[in-house]
């Protein structure tokens, strides 16, 4: 390994993920992870709470039709997707700590503002338009969430724990979807919908304040009690690593944004994650309808069954991260990193086909639950690989990948009923299996960036 002969200087925000310093506190590392999970959970809880409030109160109280309310839901997602790339650039320029602070305080503000749309300064006839604007602005501030969390996880965790960390973070998001309707619905029953949004906004602001107090972009920034000489020794003097050994990939880090966007790995990751997005949105938007209106399982049963795949995916995300980290230790970095995405996406396609071919409720629900759960196994590998592939632009790379996931994912709510109306719901649902197969194929050509050995 080559040693740097230049004067040691602390890395800036645009340097890729650092190795694990010899004096890093594991307690600090896991504290950061808990905060990242909490931020991801509360952000997705706030995102999904709009649907709960719409069903429980808003559409009835203000005579908003379901089609019009759908635009309120979509406004958040459309702005969120369009502004994803600027959010990634912000992360790489100012660091994940600042980006997630902006995200947290901004979404807290607009979550609370959602509860104020019926106040005197907003006429009842303008509630729908106000909701549209407020939720669009909330989507704008949410853009740094997942790329920022992925960049922070790569900065803080050694390579053999990064996929697990990202799996836990994304699993927290799915847990929010699983609990939002009973929890936020109970809060609405207790204090009504306006105050429910105020409470959620206050909780978000408090959590973001904890992040601002305890979080840093890099572990060495927490060593407040050490002298500057000790800090310099930790970063470069004692470890004596070159930038390449420190995890900053010179080719990607020093290249232009255009060259990063033309990277084969980034393109393939984006295409594969687009398939994941389509598969997820297929379940999120249409599985309850499929159980209730197509298979006639009953309203109460359909609600329960539709939540099981989401819970399975929430559990599978950290499990898949652990399996991927173990596979890397056992099979090597490249084979271990790509194995779980290949197998899990193929398995999810096969299980989906089994689910729509089954004839009894038990097997239908079981196969479909396992299908989305199997897909969740690959989530952590996507985010970790994207940040590493982006090098100094790791936040931007993750944002590009997530843009593809959301952009193509939006097609599922539109394409599924359109295909089903022409060919039947079996074909409409099974189209997700085709996307999963195409997404798995991309991983045969993805070559994860090489990593230097961490020093714990």
C-alpha positions as CSV (number, residue, x, y, z in Angstrom):
1,X,0.0,0.0,0.0
2,X,1.4,3.3,-1.0
3,X,2.0,6.0,1.7
4,X,1.2,9.6,1.2
5,X,4.2,11.9,1.4
6,X,2.2,15.1,1.5
7,X,1.4,17.1,4.6
8,X,-1.6,15.6,6.4
9,X,-4.7,17.7,6.3
10,X,-8.2,16.9,7.6
11,X,-10.5,15.6,4.9
12,X,-13.3,17.9,3.6
13,X,-16.9,17.0,3.0
14,X,-16.1,15.9,-0.6
15,X,-13.8,13.1,0.3
16,X,-15.3,9.6,0.1
17,X,-16.1,7.4,3.2
18,X,-13.1,7.2,5.6
19,X,-11.7,4.0,7.1
20,X,-12.7,3.1,10.6
21,X,-10.3,5.1,12.9
22,X,-8.5,3.2,15.6
23,X,-10.1,5.2,18.3
24,X,-13.6,5.3,17.1
25,X,-16.2,4.6,19.8
26,X,-18.6,1.8,18.8
27,X,-21.2,3.5,21.1
28,X,-21.0,6.7,19.1
29,X,-21.3,4.7,15.9
30,X,-24.5,2.9,17.0
31,X,-25.9,6.2,18.4
32,X,-25.6,7.7,14.9
33,X,-27.4,4.6,13.5
34,X,-30.3,4.9,15.9
35,X,-30.7,8.6,15.0
36,X,-30.6,7.8,11.3
37,X,-33.2,5.1,11.8
38,X,-35.4,7.4,13.8
39,X,-35.1,10.2,11.2
40,X,-36.0,7.8,8.5
41,X,-39.0,6.4,10.5
42,X,-40.5,9.8,11.4
43,X,-40.0,11.1,7.8
44,X,-41.9,8.2,6.3
45,X,-44.5,8.4,9.1
46,X,-45.1,12.0,8.2
47,X,-45.3,11.2,4.5
48,X,-47.9,8.4,5.0
49,X,-49.9,10.2,7.7
50,X,-51.5,12.4,4.9
51,X,-53.3,9.3,3.6
52,X,-54.5,8.4,7.0
53,X,-55.8,12.0,7.6
54,X,-57.4,12.0,4.2
55,X,-59.3,8.8,4.7
56,X,-60.3,9.7,8.3
57,X,-61.3,13.3,8.1
58,X,-60.2,15.6,5.2
59,X,-62.1,14.2,2.3
60,X,-65.3,14.2,4.3
61,X,-64.8,17.5,6.1
62,X,-63.9,19.5,3.0
63,X,-65.7,17.5,0.3
64,X,-62.5,16.5,-1.5
65,X,-63.0,13.7,-4.0
66,X,-60.6,10.7,-4.0
67,X,-59.2,11.7,-7.4
68,X,-58.4,15.2,-6.1
69,X,-56.9,13.8,-2.9
70,X,-54.7,11.6,-5.0
71,X,-53.1,14.7,-6.4
72,X,-52.2,15.8,-2.9
73,X,-50.5,12.5,-2.2
74,X,-48.7,12.5,-5.6
75,X,-47.6,16.2,-5.2
76,X,-45.2,15.2,-2.4
77,X,-43.8,12.3,-4.5
78,X,-43.4,14.2,-7.7
79,X,-41.5,17.1,-6.2
80,X,-39.5,14.6,-4.1
81,X,-38.4,12.8,-7.2
82,X,-37.7,15.8,-9.4
83,X,-35.5,17.5,-6.7
84,X,-33.6,14.3,-5.7
85,X,-30.5,15.2,-7.6
86,X,-30.1,18.7,-6.2
87,X,-30.6,17.1,-2.8
88,X,-27.7,14.8,-3.5
89,X,-25.5,17.7,-4.6
90,X,-26.3,19.5,-1.3
91,X,-25.2,16.4,0.7
92,X,-21.9,16.3,-1.1
93,X,-21.3,20.0,-0.7
94,X,-22.3,20.5,2.9
95,X,-22.3,17.0,4.4
96,X,-25.0,14.6,5.6
97,X,-25.3,16.3,9.0
98,X,-26.4,19.6,7.6
99,X,-28.5,18.0,4.9
100,X,-30.5,15.9,7.4
101,X,-30.9,18.9,9.7
102,X,-32.4,20.9,6.9
103,X,-34.6,17.9,6.0
104,X,-35.8,17.4,9.6
105,X,-36.6,21.0,10.5
106,X,-38.1,21.6,7.1
107,X,-40.4,18.6,7.2
108,X,-41.3,19.4,10.8
109,X,-42.4,22.9,9.7
110,X,-44.5,21.7,6.8
111,X,-46.0,18.8,8.7
112,X,-47.2,21.2,11.4
113,X,-48.4,23.6,8.6
114,X,-50.5,20.8,7.2
115,X,-52.5,21.0,10.4
116,X,-53.1,24.7,9.9
117,X,-54.6,24.6,6.5
118,X,-58.2,25.0,7.8
119,X,-57.4,28.0,10.0
120,X,-59.1,31.4,9.4
121,X,-56.4,32.7,7.1
122,X,-57.2,29.9,4.6
123,X,-60.7,29.7,3.3
124,X,-62.4,26.4,3.2
125,X,-62.6,26.5,-0.6
126,X,-58.8,26.8,-0.8
127,X,-58.0,23.9,1.5
128,X,-57.2,21.5,-1.4
129,X,-54.9,23.9,-3.2
130,X,-53.2,24.8,0.1
131,X,-52.6,21.1,0.9
132,X,-51.2,20.7,-2.6
133,X,-48.6,23.5,-2.1
134,X,-47.7,22.5,1.5
135,X,-47.2,18.8,0.7
136,X,-45.1,19.8,-2.4
137,X,-42.8,21.9,-0.2
138,X,-42.6,19.1,2.3
139,X,-41.5,16.8,-0.6
140,X,-38.8,19.3,-1.5
141,X,-37.3,19.3,2.0
142,X,-37.4,15.5,2.2
143,X,-35.1,14.9,-0.8
144,X,-31.8,14.5,1.2
145,X,-33.3,11.8,3.4
146,X,-32.2,8.5,2.0
147,X,-29.0,9.6,0.1
148,X,-28.0,11.5,3.3
149,X,-28.6,8.5,5.5
150,X,-26.6,6.3,3.1
151,X,-23.7,8.7,3.0
152,X,-23.7,9.0,6.8
153,X,-23.7,5.3,7.2
154,X,-20.7,4.9,4.9
155,X,-18.8,7.6,6.7
156,X,-19.4,6.1,10.1
157,X,-19.4,2.3,9.6
158,X,-16.6,0.0,8.6
159,X,-17.1,-1.8,5.3
160,X,-18.2,-5.1,6.9
161,X,-21.1,-3.4,8.6
162,X,-22.3,-0.8,6.1
163,X,-24.9,-3.0,4.3
164,X,-26.4,-4.0,7.6
165,X,-26.5,-0.3,8.7
166,X,-28.3,0.7,5.5
167,X,-30.7,-2.3,5.9
168,X,-31.7,-1.2,9.4
169,X,-32.2,2.4,8.2
170,X,-34.4,1.5,5.2
171,X,-36.2,-1.1,7.4
172,X,-37.2,1.7,9.7
173,X,-39.0,3.4,6.8
174,X,-41.1,0.3,6.1
175,X,-41.9,0.0,9.8
176,X,-43.4,3.5,9.6
177,X,-45.7,2.5,6.8
178,X,-46.8,-0.6,8.8
179,X,-47.8,1.4,11.9
180,X,-48.9,4.8,10.5
181,X,-52.6,4.0,10.1
182,X,-53.3,2.6,13.6
183,X,-51.0,5.1,15.4
184,X,-51.9,8.3,13.5
185,X,-55.5,7.2,13.4
186,X,-55.6,6.9,17.1
187,X,-53.9,10.3,17.5
188,X,-56.6,11.8,15.2
189,X,-59.3,10.2,17.4
190,X,-57.6,11.7,20.5
191,X,-56.9,15.3,19.5
192,X,-58.4,15.6,15.9
193,X,-56.4,15.8,12.7
194,X,-55.0,19.4,13.1
195,X,-53.4,18.8,16.4
196,X,-52.2,15.3,15.2
197,X,-50.1,17.0,12.6
198,X,-48.8,19.5,15.2
199,X,-47.8,16.6,17.5
200,X,-46.0,14.8,14.6
201,X,-44.2,18.0,13.6
202,X,-43.1,18.7,17.1
203,X,-41.7,15.1,17.5
204,X,-39.9,15.6,14.2
205,X,-38.3,18.9,15.3
206,X,-37.3,17.4,18.6
207,X,-35.6,14.4,16.9
208,X,-33.9,16.7,14.5
209,X,-32.5,18.7,17.4
210,X,-31.0,15.5,18.9
211,X,-29.4,14.8,15.5
212,X,-28.0,18.4,15.4
213,X,-26.5,18.0,18.9
214,X,-25.0,14.5,18.7
215,X,-24.3,13.9,15.0
216,X,-21.2,14.7,13.0
217,X,-20.3,14.0,9.3
218,X,-17.3,11.9,10.3
219,X,-16.3,10.0,13.4
220,X,-13.1,12.0,13.9
221,X,-15.2,15.1,14.3
222,X,-16.5,13.7,17.6
223,X,-13.1,13.5,19.2
224,X,-13.6,16.9,20.9
225,X,-11.4,16.1,23.8
226,X,-8.4,15.1,21.8
227,X,-5.7,17.6,20.7
228,X,-5.4,18.8,17.1
229,X,-2.2,16.7,16.9
230,X,-4.0,13.6,18.0
231,X,-6.8,14.3,15.5
232,X,-4.3,14.7,12.7
233,X,-2.6,11.5,13.7
234,X,-5.9,9.7,13.6
235,X,-6.8,10.9,10.1
236,X,-3.4,10.6,8.4
237,X,-0.3,10.5,10.7
238,X,-0.8,7.2,12.5
239,X,-2.8,5.5,9.8
240,X,-0.5,6.8,7.0
241,X,-3.1,6.0,4.3
242,X,-3.3,7.4,0.9
243,X,-6.6,8.8,-0.3
244,X,-7.4,5.6,-2.1
245,X,-6.8,3.6,1.1
246,X,-9.1,5.9,3.0
247,X,-12.0,4.9,0.8
248,X,-12.0,7.9,-1.5
249,X,-11.9,6.5,-5.0
250,X,-9.6,8.8,-7.0
251,X,-11.2,8.2,-10.4
252,X,-14.7,8.9,-9.2
253,X,-13.8,11.5,-6.7
254,X,-11.8,13.7,-9.0
255,X,-14.1,13.3,-12.0
256,X,-16.8,15.6,-13.1
257,X,-20.5,15.1,-12.3
258,X,-21.0,14.2,-16.0
259,X,-18.5,11.3,-15.8
260,X,-20.1,10.1,-12.6
261,X,-23.5,10.1,-14.3
262,X,-22.0,8.1,-17.2
263,X,-20.6,5.4,-14.8
264,X,-21.7,1.9,-15.8
265,X,-22.3,1.1,-12.1
266,X,-24.4,4.1,-11.4
267,X,-26.5,3.5,-14.6
268,X,-27.1,-0.2,-13.7
269,X,-27.8,0.5,-10.1
270,X,-30.4,3.1,-11.1
271,X,-32.1,0.7,-13.6
272,X,-32.1,-2.1,-11.1
273,X,-33.5,0.1,-8.3
274,X,-36.1,1.4,-10.7
275,X,-37.3,-2.3,-10.9
276,X,-37.3,-2.4,-7.0
277,X,-39.4,0.8,-7.0
278,X,-41.9,-0.6,-9.4
279,X,-42.3,-3.8,-7.4
280,X,-42.7,-1.9,-4.1
281,X,-45.3,0.6,-5.4
282,X,-47.2,-2.3,-6.9
283,X,-47.7,-3.7,-3.4
284,X,-48.1,-0.4,-1.6
285,X,-50.9,0.9,-3.9
286,X,-52.7,-2.2,-5.2
287,X,-52.3,-5.2,-3.0
288,X,-55.1,-4.1,-0.6
289,X,-57.4,-3.5,-3.6
290,X,-56.4,-6.9,-5.1
291,X,-57.2,-8.7,-1.8
292,X,-60.5,-6.9,-1.2
293,X,-62.0,-6.2,-4.6
294,X,-60.5,-8.9,-6.8
295,X,-60.1,-11.9,-4.5
296,X,-63.0,-10.8,-2.2
297,X,-61.2,-11.7,1.1
298,X,-63.2,-9.2,3.1
299,X,-62.5,-5.6,4.3
300,X,-61.1,-6.4,7.7
301,X,-59.0,-9.4,6.4
302,X,-57.7,-7.4,3.4
303,X,-56.4,-4.6,5.6
304,X,-54.6,-7.1,7.8
305,X,-53.2,-9.2,4.9
306,X,-52.1,-6.1,2.9
307,X,-49.9,-5.1,5.9
308,X,-48.1,-8.4,6.1
309,X,-45.8,-7.9,3.0
310,X,-44.7,-4.5,4.3
311,X,-43.8,-5.9,7.7
312,X,-41.9,-8.8,6.0
313,X,-40.0,-6.3,4.0
314,X,-39.2,-4.2,7.1
315,X,-37.7,-7.3,8.8
316,X,-35.9,-8.5,5.7
317,X,-34.0,-5.2,5.1
318,X,-31.7,-5.5,8.1
319,X,-31.5,-9.3,7.7
320,X,-30.4,-8.9,4.1
321,X,-27.8,-6.4,5.2
322,X,-26.4,-8.8,7.7
323,X,-26.4,-11.6,5.1
324,X,-24.6,-9.4,2.6
325,X,-21.9,-8.3,5.0
326,X,-21.4,-12.0,6.0
327,X,-21.3,-13.0,2.3
328,X,-18.6,-10.3,1.7
329,X,-16.5,-11.7,4.5
330,X,-16.9,-15.2,3.2
331,X,-16.9,-14.9,-0.6
332,X,-15.0,-11.6,-1.1
333,X,-16.2,-8.1,-1.7
334,X,-17.5,-8.4,-5.3
335,X,-19.1,-11.8,-5.2
336,X,-20.5,-11.3,-1.7
337,X,-22.0,-7.8,-2.4
338,X,-23.8,-8.9,-5.6
339,X,-25.0,-12.3,-4.5
340,X,-27.9,-11.2,-2.3
341,X,-29.4,-8.8,-4.8
342,X,-29.2,-11.4,-7.6
343,X,-30.8,-14.2,-5.5
344,X,-33.4,-12.0,-3.7
345,X,-34.8,-10.3,-6.8
346,X,-35.0,-13.7,-8.6
347,X,-36.7,-15.2,-5.6
348,X,-39.2,-12.3,-5.3
349,X,-40.2,-12.8,-8.9
350,X,-40.8,-16.5,-8.4
351,X,-42.7,-16.0,-5.2
352,X,-44.9,-13.4,-6.8
353,X,-45.9,-15.8,-9.6
354,X,-46.6,-18.5,-7.0
355,X,-48.8,-16.0,-5.1
356,X,-51.0,-15.1,-8.0
357,X,-51.2,-18.8,-9.1
358,X,-52.3,-20.0,-5.7
359,X,-56.0,-20.7,-5.1
360,X,-56.4,-20.6,-1.2
361,X,-56.1,-17.6,1.0
362,X,-53.3,-18.9,3.1
363,X,-51.0,-19.7,0.3
364,X,-51.8,-16.5,-1.6
365,X,-51.0,-14.3,1.4
366,X,-47.9,-16.4,2.3
367,X,-46.3,-16.3,-1.1
368,X,-47.0,-12.6,-1.7
369,X,-45.7,-11.8,1.8
370,X,-42.5,-13.7,1.2
371,X,-42.2,-12.1,-2.2
372,X,-42.0,-8.6,-0.9
373,X,-39.9,-9.8,2.0
374,X,-37.4,-11.4,-0.4
375,X,-37.1,-8.1,-2.3
376,X,-36.3,-6.3,0.9
377,X,-33.1,-8.4,1.4
378,X,-31.3,-6.4,-1.3
379,X,-32.1,-2.9,-0.1
380,X,-29.0,-2.3,1.9
381,X,-26.7,-3.5,-0.9
382,X,-28.2,-0.8,-3.2
383,X,-27.5,2.1,-1.0
384,X,-24.0,1.0,0.1
385,X,-22.9,0.2,-3.4
386,X,-24.2,3.5,-4.8
387,X,-22.4,5.7,-2.2
388,X,-19.2,3.7,-2.8
389,X,-19.5,4.0,-6.6
390,X,-20.0,7.8,-6.3
391,X,-16.8,8.3,-4.3
392,X,-16.7,12.0,-3.4
393,X,-20.1,12.4,-5.0
394,X,-21.6,9.5,-3.0
395,X,-24.6,11.5,-2.0
396,X,-25.3,12.5,-5.6
397,X,-24.9,8.9,-6.8
398,X,-27.4,7.7,-4.2
399,X,-29.8,10.5,-5.2
400,X,-29.5,9.5,-8.9
401,X,-30.3,5.9,-8.0
402,X,-33.3,6.9,-5.9
403,X,-34.6,9.1,-8.7
404,X,-34.8,6.1,-10.9
405,X,-36.4,4.1,-8.1
406,X,-39.2,6.7,-7.6
407,X,-39.5,7.7,-11.2
408,X,-40.1,4.3,-12.6
409,X,-41.9,3.3,-9.4
410,X,-44.6,5.8,-10.2
411,X,-45.6,3.8,-13.2
412,X,-46.9,0.9,-11.1
413,X,-50.0,2.7,-9.8
414,X,-50.8,3.7,-13.4
415,X,-49.7,0.6,-15.4
416,X,-51.1,-2.0,-13.1
417,X,-54.8,-1.2,-13.5
418,X,-54.4,-0.3,-17.2
419,X,-52.9,-3.8,-18.0
420,X,-55.4,-5.5,-15.6
421,X,-58.3,-3.8,-17.4
422,X,-57.2,-5.3,-20.7
423,X,-55.7,-8.6,-19.8
424,X,-56.9,-9.3,-16.2
425,X,-55.4,-8.8,-12.8
426,X,-53.2,-11.8,-13.0
427,X,-51.3,-10.2,-15.8
428,X,-51.3,-6.8,-14.1
429,X,-49.8,-8.1,-10.9
430,X,-47.4,-10.5,-12.6
431,X,-45.8,-7.7,-14.5
432,X,-43.9,-6.9,-11.3
433,X,-42.1,-10.3,-11.7
434,X,-40.8,-9.2,-15.1
435,X,-39.4,-6.0,-13.5
436,X,-37.7,-8.0,-10.7
437,X,-36.1,-10.3,-13.3
438,X,-34.7,-7.3,-15.2
439,X,-33.5,-5.7,-12.0
440,X,-31.7,-8.9,-11.0
441,X,-30.0,-9.1,-14.4
442,X,-28.4,-5.7,-13.9
443,X,-26.4,-7.1,-10.9
444,X,-24.4,-9.5,-13.2
445,X,-22.7,-6.4,-14.7
446,X,-22.3,-4.3,-11.5
447,X,-18.7,-4.3,-10.2
448,X,-18.7,-2.8,-6.7
449,X,-15.9,-0.4,-6.0
450,X,-12.9,-1.9,-4.3
451,X,-12.5,-1.1,-0.6
452,X,-9.4,-0.7,1.5
453,X,-9.2,-2.8,4.7
454,X,-10.7,-1.0,7.7
455,X,-8.7,-0.4,10.8
456,X,-10.7,-0.9,14.0
